[in-house]
């Protein structure tokens, strides 16, 4: 599933799961009623993943996207950014439901979604 980023701009909020929403304009996530602020880098990453729901995205593609948005990102930095993002997104970051490692990259899924492409 590909989401039109222009549609997201109008909505300003994306419901990711039953108890999870992403407010991209405000740079925060609401998970189980708790607000989690996002850094600029985390916000950019999440926008990229949400605009590519269900698609496996390689590490190289993610780094290229980050650099395109003037954010320095090495492969090692990316792993740290994703780890921090998972702590804010996931109920159990060690067993993620939304931001899944699918070697050699990642895939972002909506809650209870088994739909993905390679």
Protein Blocks (a to p, Z undefined) as FASTA:
>chain_A
ZZdfklmmmnopacfbfkbccdfknopaceehiacdddfklmmmmmmmmmmghiacdfkl
mmmmmmmnopacdfklmmmmmmmmmmmmpmblmlcfklccddfbdddddehiabdcZZ
